[in-house]
Amino acid sequence: MPPKLNRRRALFVFTKIDEILAWEQRKEEERDTKFVELGRYLCEARAGQYWRLENLKSFDDFLERRFPGSRRKAYYLMSVHEHLLPQATKLLK
């Protein structure tokens, strides 16, 4: 025999589920935006050779310090930024 349905509680639970899913979606969008922004700043740091400010020998040394164990992630973020830039420019025109 199925449990007695508590309509009021069920609606409350559904509301909480929807709130949490909406929060998660906002956080994912915010994270994506921050990663694109991080890619932009990494590209600028490489182009301006800002890594020299920390007396490092190369941009790769800078990445090793900031991204221990995964320079590839930094290069991926930079690539995303570099590929999004032309697309965004086209959309603005």
N, C-alpha and C positions, 0 to 999 in steps of 0.2 A: 504494500500500500504506500503510495507516494506521501511525502510530508505535506502538512497543511501549508498552503501558500500564504505568506505574509506579504501582501502587495506593497504596503508602505516600506517595509524593510528592503524588498526587492528593488524598488525604485531608488531608494537611498544607495544601495550597493551599485546599481547601474550608473548612478550619477558619479560616484567615487571612481569607478572604473574609467568613465569618460574623462574625468578631470585628470587622472594620472596619465592616461594616454595622450591627452592634449599637452600636458606638461612635458612628457617625454619627447613629443614632436617638436615643441619649442626648443628644448635643449639640444636636440639633434641639429636643428637649423642653426642655432647659435654656434654649436661646435663646428659645423661646416663653414660658417662665416669666419670664425676665428682661424681655422686652418688655412683658408684662402689668404687671410690677412697675414698670417705667419709666413706663408710662402712669399708674399710680396716683400716683407721685411728681410727675409733671408736673401732674396734676389738683390735687394738694395745693399745689404751688407757685403755680398760678394762683389757686386759691381763697384762699390765705393772702397773696397778693400778695408772695411772697418775693423776687420779682424786684427789688423796691425796695431790697433790701439791697445790690445792685450798682449803685445809682444809675441805673437804667434807667427809661425813661418808660412802658414798657408790657410786658405779657407777650410780645407779638410781638417786641419788641426782645430780650427774653431768649431767645426761640426762635431768632432770627436768629443770636445769638451761639453758642448751643449746637448748633444744627442748621443749619450754613451750607448754603444751597442747597436745603433741604428742610424747611420748616416743616410742610408737609403731612404728612410722616411723623410728626411729633410729635402733630399733631392726630388722626391716624389711631390712634396708640397710646392717646391719651386716650379716644377714642371706644370702642375695644375695651374698655378698663377700665370705662368707664361702662356699657356694655351687658352686660358679664359680671357686674357686681356684682348687678343684680336677679336674674339667672338663678341665680347661686350662692346667693343668699339663699333663693330658692324651693327649691332642692335641699336646703339645710340643714333647712328646715322639714319 
